[in-house]
Amino acid sequence: MLHPQARALLRLIEERGVPPTHLLTPAQAREAYRERRFFTQPAPPEVGAVRELQAEGPAGSIPLRLYRPLGIAGDAVLPVLVYYHGGGWVIGDLDTHDTLCRELCNQSGCAVVAVDYRMGPEHRFPAAVDDAVAAARWVRGHASELQVDAGRIAVGGDSAGGNLAAVVALALRDAGEPLTFQLLIYPATDQRRGAESHRTNGQGYLLTSDTITYFHDHYIERPELDLDWRCSPLLHADHRGLPPAFVLTAGYDPLRDEGLQYAQKLTEAGVATALVNFERQIHGFILMGKAIDEANVAVQLCAAQLRRALAD
């Protein structure tokens, strides 16, 4: 039941002999990911304003990119989504997710701050977590100058970015600095990688078990760290009191069950959580709106959830 457009994309990748990520060096994989966006992503929509920023982080400056929606007064104070890009904590940057951030910004009516956190193998766990937490705190601390509402801050991300968003929500809750909402797009939530979907979807659907292992091993140095909730937010001892969540998964994604399990854990802890599974889709599809129509529906759904959650 794989979506015909997803099947056609996978066939094209195979016919063109595109090497899988796990056979590339991190530098090669990053370049390939950046180039891929021109073939699968829609043109970046115009937004009201874009600013390049720097946040103070634990190991130096963290590059950020602030988006404000089209048609909103320049002095309006807006709710804000702090967004962490996907890419296995190894690849991805502000440019690979620029179109998605613009779409979410315009369609939700919220400001978006994209975060260029440190990645492996140059900077292994917990560098990405430390930067992700620091960036969210920096946005709150600089809300006035950014013209965003410090009382209406959401975190979000896809894949590895969904992992970081979930971890940030936990860390800030534990520190008594609660957020308003979390947007988790096919998040990685359990580094043990034992869920059934890793077996059923581990080959043939773009993100493979080999590539997941490649990302894991470039990010996490020792197997025992898989049990640290900052790697595996599913394993935190207490999920009560977290911000409401919207979890989006894909049926042919090795991470599908991790998203399902995390949504269930949140709901059982009393957190208002909605889960939507795009049954016919593959991991990463939300970035592929030029090739896969359902990606655009997924973006619209995420933006609508943001707009509702962050409304006055």
N, C-alpha and C positions, 0 to 999 in steps of 0.2 A: 504493500500500500504506500510505498514511497511516492511522494509527489512527482509527477512527470517532469516538472521543471528542475527539481533537485536531481532527478535521475539523469536528465540531459546534461546538467552541469558536471556531474561526476563522470559521465562518459566523455565529455570534452576534455576534462583534466587528464583522463587516462589516455585518450587519443593523442594529446599533445605531449605526452611523456613528462608531465610536470613531476619533478622529484618530490617525494614525501618529505615533510619537515624534518623528520628524525635522521635523514641522511645528509642534512645540511649543517654547516657550522652555524652558531648563533648569528653571526654577522650576515651570512647568506640568507638565513631564514627571515631575518628582519627585513632585508631588502625585498625578498620575494613577497612578504606580507604587505609591504608598502605598495609594491607594484600591482598586486592582485586587485587592489581596490578599484583601479581604473576599469577593470573588466566586469566587476560584479556590483559595484555600488552606483546608486543614482548620482547625478551631479549635485554638488553641495548647494542647498538652497540659500538664498540671501537671508541674512538675519539683521536685526536692528543695529547691533554693534558687536565687535570682537576685540578683546584686549589680551595681550600677552602679559602674564604676571609672573612673579617669583614669590614663593612662600618660604619662610624660614623653616628648615627641616633639621633633623638631628645630625645630618652629615653634610650640611650645606643647603644651597637653594634648591627648591623643588619647582620646576616649570609648571605653570598652570595656564589655561586658556579660558577666559570668561566670555560667555555668549549672552546676549540679551535679545529677546524676541522682536521680530519685525512688528511695527505698528504700536509699540508701547512707548509712552513718554520717557524721555531720557532720564528724568528725575524720579520716576516711579520706583518705589521700594518693592522688590519682587521676592517671592519665595525662591529658593535655590536648590538645585540638585548638584551635589558633588559626585562626579562621575569618574569611575576607574575603568580604564580600557581592558579588554581581554587580550589573550596572547600567551597564556601559560606561564606568566611571570618571567618570560624570556623575550618575547617579541611584542610588537605593537607600540604605538606612541600617540601623540596628539593628532597627527595627520591621519592615521589609519581609522580613527573613530570621529573624524571631524564632521563628516556628513551626518552620522547618527546623532551626534550632540546638537547639531544645528536643527535637525528634524524634531528632536525631543524638545528643544528650546521653543521653537515656533509653535508647535502643536500643543504644548502644555501651558504656554504663557509664563513659564518660569525661567529664571536665569539658570545657566548651567556652567559649572566650573569643572573642566576636565583636568585630570591630574597625571603628570608624567613622572610616575614613581620609579625608584631604582629597581633594576631587574637582575636576575641571574644570567649567566654564571658569575658575572663580575661582582654582583652584590646579592648574596644569598639571603635566605630567610634569617632574621626577620626584617631585613631592610625595606622590602615593599610594604610590610605592615606598618613599620615605624613611619614611613613617609605618608602612607594613606591616612593614618590617625592624625599626624601633624598637619596635613593639608586641610582636613575637616575642621580641626581646631583653629587653624589660621583663618579660614573663611568666616567662622563665627566671630573670631576676634577682630576681624577687619570688615564686618558686615556694613558698618556705616559708610565707609569710603567706597565699598563695592556696590552700595545701594541695594542691598539684599536684607531680608528679614532674618535676624538671628534666631527668632522663635519659630521659623518655618524652614528647616534645613532637612533635606532628604539625602541619602546616599544611594548610589546605584552603580551597577556595572554588569558586564557580561563575562561569563566563564571565569577566568582568573580574577577579573574585575568584580564579578559577583561574589566570589570568595572574599575579596578584600572589603567589599561593602558590608557583607554580613559580619566580618570580623570587627570592622570599625563600629558598627552598631552595638556589638557586644562590649567592646572596649569602652566606649563612651557611656553606655548604660552602667557598666561597673564603676566608672569614675564619677557617676552622678551628673553626666552631661548628656541628657537624652536627646535623641533626634526625633523627627516627625514621621519619617517614612523610610522604607527601604525597598528598592527596585532591584530584584535579583533575576537576571536573565541567564538561563541555564548555568547556575552557579556550581562551582566545584566546592563541595562541602565536607568531603571525607577522603583524606589522602591515602587511606588504606586501599581504596579502589576495589572494594570487594562486592559492590552492588551488582545485581543480576544484569543490568544494562551494559556493564563493562564487558560481559561475556557475549551478550546477544548482538551488541552494536560495535564491538571492538575492532572490526575489520570491514572495509568497504564503504564507509560513509564519511570520508574526508578526515575526521579526527579519529585516529586509530589508537589501539593500545600501545603500539610502539612510540607514537608521538606523545601520548600522555606520559609514558615513562621517561622519554627524553626531556620533556618540560619539568617533570617532577625532579629528576636527578640534577638538572641544572639549577633548581631553586632550593631544594631541601637536601642538606648534606648527609644527614644520618637518619636511618629508618625510624628510630625512636621519636623523632620530631613529628612524625605523622600523627602522633597522639596528642600533640599540643593543639589546643583549641584555636590558636592563632593560625595554624595550618589547616585544621579541620574543625570549622565552627560547629558542625553537627555534634562534636564531642564535648562542647562546653557543658558544665554540670547543670546550668540553670538558664533557661531561655525565657523566663518570665520577665515582664516589664519591658520587653523590646518594642520598638516602634512597629506599627502595622506594616505588613509586607505584601508585595505582589511578586509572585514567583512564576516565571515563564520557562517552559521546558520544550524539548523537541523529541518526537517519538523515536527517531533513529540516531539519537545522541548517546554515546557511552555515559555521559553525565546525567541522563534523564532521571534515573532513580535517586541520585543524590539530591536533586532539586525536589523531587517528590518527598523524600525522607525529611528534608529540612522544613518544607512547608508543613508536613504532618507534625514535626517536633514543635514548631512555633504554635500551631493551632492547639495542640495538646497543652501547651504552656499558657494558653489564654490570650495569645497574640492574634489579633484580627489579621487573617492571612487568606489571600486568594491564590489559587494555582490554576494556570491555564497551560495545557499541553498541546502544542501544534503537532498532531499525531504523525503527519506525513513528512516532517522536516528533519533536517540534519543540523548538527552543531554548527554554530556560526551563521545561521541563515539570516538573522536579523540585519546583518550588514550587506545582504545580497539583493537589495530591492531592484536592481537593474535586471537581474536574472530570475528572481523568484518573487512572484506577486505577493505571496503570503507574508513576506518580510515587511512589506509596507503596511499590511494589516496589523502585524505584531508591533510595529513602531507606533501606529495610531492607538493601539490598545494600551501600551505602556504610557504614552503621553496622556491619555485620558485618565489613567489611574493616578498619575502625578498631579494632574490638574485638580482632580477631586480631593486627593489627600492633602494638598497644600493650599486649598482654597481658604479664604478668610474665615 
